[in-house]
Amino acid sequence: MAAWNSLHLEILYTIFGWVAFVSWSISFYPQVILNFRRKSVVGLNFDFVVLNLTKHSTYLIYNASLFFSSAIQEQYRRKYGLDELIPVAANDVAFSIHAVLLTAITLFQIAIYDRGNQKVSKTCIGIASAAWLGAMICVFVALPHHSWLWLISCFSTIQVIMTVVKYIPQAIMNFRRKSTIGFSIGNILLDLLGGLTNYGQMAVQSIDQSSWVNFYGNIGKTLLSLVSIFFDILFIVQHYVLYPEKKSAKSPTADVVSKEPLIESFENPHDV
């Protein structure tokens, strides 16, 4: 039966895990609060939010299934070794549940607050639809042979793809606008901390077990941390280096910034 070799490393693993949970969970709130205060979601890329919901939903399916299902745990150990620890912790499941909930709240804000000329792109709708269609196909393929580990690995793969894809629209929007106004940098800083501690949690388990199986046995979590860290650094550079917010004296227009569109429509960039 898999067990920890060092109590100190087990404690450190738990600490890293819950620090990642807190950081990643809190990272959702700056954007939600910013939207609420402005009563506007202009500047927040809607594609980012829709793809984020797909990403976190598939990640929740993966984490919850591997954490709670003894059948899937048995298949995991048969594949990677009977003495291997399951690479999903309670904090992973808790984070996924919280992430789905907060992303849904952000979508609700998009529905009720000022959107300007922004809307969800057809490309985003196509990508999200393809992801769920692919997931359904995987379910039907896995059913006959009860290939549950393979099935949740498909969901993990989808969440990795969504992690990569979801950041791109916001990065492009910031580049086109030459501004990050409307996009909260607070959630990015917290997301970076979560990614680093999540990676540290996996490293601690590998050191204790003298095995790197949990890195490639849970490749979704590994890539999640690396991709998140990469894009977090990109957004930080955009916010603080490339497009820093210009400070100016208070003027009448400053009081109504939350009610004015922050970008032009991408579909009709020359419209006034």
ABEGO torsion letter per residue (X at the ends): XBBBABAAAAAAAAAAAAAAAAAAAAAAAAAAAAAAAAGBABGBBAAAAAAAAAAAAAAAAAAAAAAABAAAAAAAAAAAEAABBBABBAAAAAAAAAAAAAAAAAAAAAAABBAEABBBBAAAAAAAAAAAAAAAAAAAAAAAAGBAAAAAAAAAAAAAAAAAAAAAAAAAAAAAAGBABGBBAAAAAAAAAAAAAAAAAAAAAAAAAGBAAAAAABAAAAAAAAAAAAAAAAAAAAAAAABBBBBBBBBAAAAAAAABBABBBAABAABX
